């Protein structure tokens, strides 16, 4: 867990949500891990993730190499995103979560972890955390991940309703309906900084943050379909993607206003070419491989800043 020695830099990794576009995140992290020359969890005191960022961040936190996560994404993401209804997508997501995390709980992680989800009824965030030091209130009853498995927490964070079903979990004896963390913090950086500053009580000058997004892409347009439900589905997909993108950008603007003195590098490039049209439900591996390559390229453009931040 976090080393709070008075003279040690406190490094934070935050990973945005964005469904299949997490291939971009993995492209960036492929280069980050190679630059570090060691597993990513050994370089960061705290990892926060939302949605696809929660999957990646949780796998990193239990010590999974980026190359292995990429293999898992190439194998499973098309099967999760291809089904035509939310029940089948949710079933595929549950199968994936249970396969890769098994029954592991939050005591299995090797560094501080935060997984963002949203409470459906209360319309507020819920953050699954690994370390009692991260508690901001109710410290006496803190339980890592509220006692949930890593798989359950990640599934909740990824439940992008209406394209996935809401996830019902027992949290401290209460049955709660949860959905995608992107509705409250698609970019989880502010929440991670809050833990570093308020819970871990780390001075601003000791905190360094690497925030990796999923990139920004043109949304596919429906021109040939005439059935009203197909058009409506496309409009809903665009609305969800826009909602998550606006949320991520808003959180980044707030971070700059509230914590301008905390050294932060954000990697999330915009791609305007028509060939880059995609959305969070992309399942074409050729497109996903291209997105992964773009992530690696984006690292190259900011390598100097990232190297100065982490080395």
ABEGO torsion letter per residue (X at the ends): XBBABAABBBBBBBBBBGEAAAAAAAAAAAAAAAAAGBBAAAABABBBBBEAAAAAAAAAAAGBBAAAAAAAAAAAAAAAAABABAAAAAAAAAAAAAAAAEABBAAABABBBBBBBBBAAAGBBBBBBABAAABBEGAAABBBGGGBBAAAAAAAAABBOAABBBBBBBBGGBBBBBBBAAAABABAAAAAAAAAAAAAGBBAAABBBBBBBAEBBBBBBBAABABAAAAAAAAAAAAAAAAAAAAAAAAAAAAAAABAABBBBBBBBBBABAAABBBAABABAAAAAAAAAAAAAAAAAAAAAAAAAAX
